[in-house]
Amino acid sequence: MPPKPLPDYLAAYPAALAEQVQLLITRGTLADRLLLKYPDAHAVRTDRALYDYVSRTKERYLRNTGALSRVAFDSTLHIERRALGMHTRTAHAQGIKLKTRRDIRISSVFREVPEAFLSMIVVHELAHFKEQEHNKAFYQLCLHMQPAYHQLEFDLRAYLTWLAATNQPLW
């Protein structure tokens, strides 16, 4: 049976950038560059701490959206299927009122990454509370909450490419 191809986390980027990342992986220098730029992992290890972290970010930028019901790290989310995090909004009737649950699940791979990467994932999922589609307004909201959003997303995707190639977490 032939080996399974690696996920292409950089498919949306220009081929030259993806080739540069592959070259850095081949030379063994990508990990050093990422560790230099992001030396420490965040301290958010439990679901409760993650809930508090997300709640603070939501309160700062999206005060007028509905309350969070649940936030958790989820080991069933597979980054190979491009599920870095998920948001769900469920409406159900409670008597004559319509109640909405807003849940965020973040892949457990992000339990031990730099705070900047966790922040980028949280901002992305929170932006879906206001904008369902990945459109211009969605990315403007992401940039409002995390001005370095695009760079963080690229660096995270480079790290995921390295992780898929080497299976060695950095943090």
For each residue, the residues with C-beta under 8 A, 3 or more apart:
1:
2:
3:
4:
5:
6: 161 164 165
7: 79 80 82 160 161 164
8: 11 18
9: 82 157 158 160 161 164
10: 13 17 18 21 157 158 161
11: 8 18
12:
13: 10 17 18 154 157
14: 17 18
15: 18 19
16: 19 20
17: 10 13 14 20 21 154
18: 8 10 11 13 14 15 21 22
19: 15 16 22 23
20: 16 17 23 24
21: 10 17 18 24 25 30 158 161 162
22: 18 19 25 26 161
23: 19 20 26 27
24: 20 21 27 29 30 33 158
25: 21 22 28 30 161 162 165 166
26: 22 23
27: 23 24 30
28: 25 31 32
29: 24 32 33
30: 21 24 25 27 33 34 158 162
31: 28 34 35 162 166 168 170
32: 28 29 35 36
33: 24 29 30 36 37
34: 30 31 37 38 155 158 159 162 170
35: 31 32 38 39 170
36: 32 33 39
37: 33 34 155
38: 34 35 113 114 116 117 155 171
39: 35 36 114
40: 114 115 171
41: 112 113 114 115 171
42: 113 114 115 118
43: 49 115
44: 49 50 53 111 115 118
45: 49 111
46: 49 50
47: 50 51 71 72 73
48: 51 52
49: 43 44 45 46 52 53
50: 44 46 47 53 54 71 72 73 106
51: 47 48 54 55 68 70 71 72
52: 48 49 55 56
53: 44 49 50 56 57 118 122
54: 50 51 57 58 68 71 104 122 125 126
55: 51 52 58 59 68 71
56: 52 53 59 60
57: 53 54 60 61 119 122 123 126 145
58: 54 55 61 62 63 65 68 126 129
59: 55 56 62 63
60: 56 57 63 145
61: 57 58 126 144 145
62: 58 59 65 126 129 130
63: 58 59 60
64:
65: 58 62 102 129 130
66: 100 102 129
67: 102
68: 51 54 55 58 71 102 103 104
69: 101 102 103
70: 51 101 103 104
71: 47 50 51 54 55 68 103 104 105 106
72: 47 50 51 104 105 106
73: 47 50 105 106 107 108 110 111
74: 77 86 105 106 107 108
75: 107 108
76:
77: 74 83 84 85 86 105 106 107 108
78: 81 83 107
79: 7 82 83 84 107 109 160
80: 7 164
81: 78
82: 7 9 79
83: 77 78 79 86 107
84: 77 79 106 107 109 110 121 124 156
85: 77 104 105 106 107 110 121 122 124 125
86: 74 77 83 104 105 125
87: 102 103 104 105 125 126 128 129
88: 101 102 103 105
89: 100 101 102 129
90: 100 101 103
91: 98 99 100 101
92: 98 99 101
93: 96 97 98 99
94: 97 98 99
95:
96: 93
97: 93 94
98: 91 92 93 94
99: 91 92 93 94
100: 66 89 90 91
101: 69 70 88 89 90 91 92
102: 65 66 67 68 69 87 88 89 129
103: 68 69 70 71 87 88 90
104: 54 68 70 71 72 85 86 87 122 125 126
105: 71 72 73 74 77 85 86 87 88
106: 50 71 72 73 74 77 84 85 110 118 121 122 125
107: 73 74 75 77 78 79 83 84 85 110
108: 73 74 75 77 111
109: 79 84 113 163
110: 73 84 85 106 107 113 117 118 121
111: 44 45 73 108
112: 41 169 171
113: 38 41 42 109 110 117 118 156 159 171
114: 38 39 40 41 42 117 118 171
115: 40 41 42 43 44 118 119
116: 38 119 120 148 152 155
117: 38 110 113 114 120 121 152 155 156 159
118: 42 44 53 106 110 113 114 115 121 122
119: 57 115 116 122 123 146 152
120: 116 117 123 124 146 149 152 153 156
121: 84 85 106 110 117 118 124 125 156
122: 53 54 57 85 104 106 118 119 125 126
123: 57 119 120 126 127 142 145 146 149
124: 84 85 120 121 127 128 142 149 153
125: 54 85 86 87 104 106 121 122 128
126: 54 57 58 61 62 87 104 122 123 129 145
127: 123 124 130 131 138 141 142 145
128: 87 124 125 131 132 138
129: 58 62 65 66 87 89 102 126
130: 62 65 127 141
131: 127 128 135 137 138 141
132: 128
133: 138
134: 138 139
135: 131 138 139
136: 139 140
137: 131 140 141
138: 127 128 131 133 134 135 141 142
139: 134 135 136 142 143 149 150
140: 136 137 143 144
141: 127 130 131 137 138 144 145
142: 123 124 127 138 139 145 146 149
143: 139 140 146 147 149 150
144: 61 140 141 147
145: 57 60 61 123 126 127 141 142 149
146: 119 120 123 142 143 149 152
147: 143 144
148: 116 151 152
149: 120 123 124 139 142 143 145 146 152 153
150: 139 143 153 154
151: 148 154 155
152: 116 117 119 120 146 148 149 155 156
153: 120 124 149 150 156 157
154: 13 17 150 151 157 158
155: 34 37 38 116 117 151 152 158 159
156: 84 113 117 120 121 152 153 159 160
157: 9 10 13 153 154 160 161
158: 9 10 21 24 30 34 154 155 161 162
159: 34 113 117 155 156 162 163 170
160: 7 9 79 156 157 163 164
161: 6 7 9 10 21 22 25 157 158 164 165
162: 21 25 30 31 34 158 159 165 166 170
163: 109 159 160 166 167 168 169
164: 6 7 9 80 160 161 167
165: 6 25 161 162
166: 25 31 162 163
167: 163 164
168: 31 163
169: 112 163
170: 31 34 35 159 162
171: 38 40 41 112 113 114
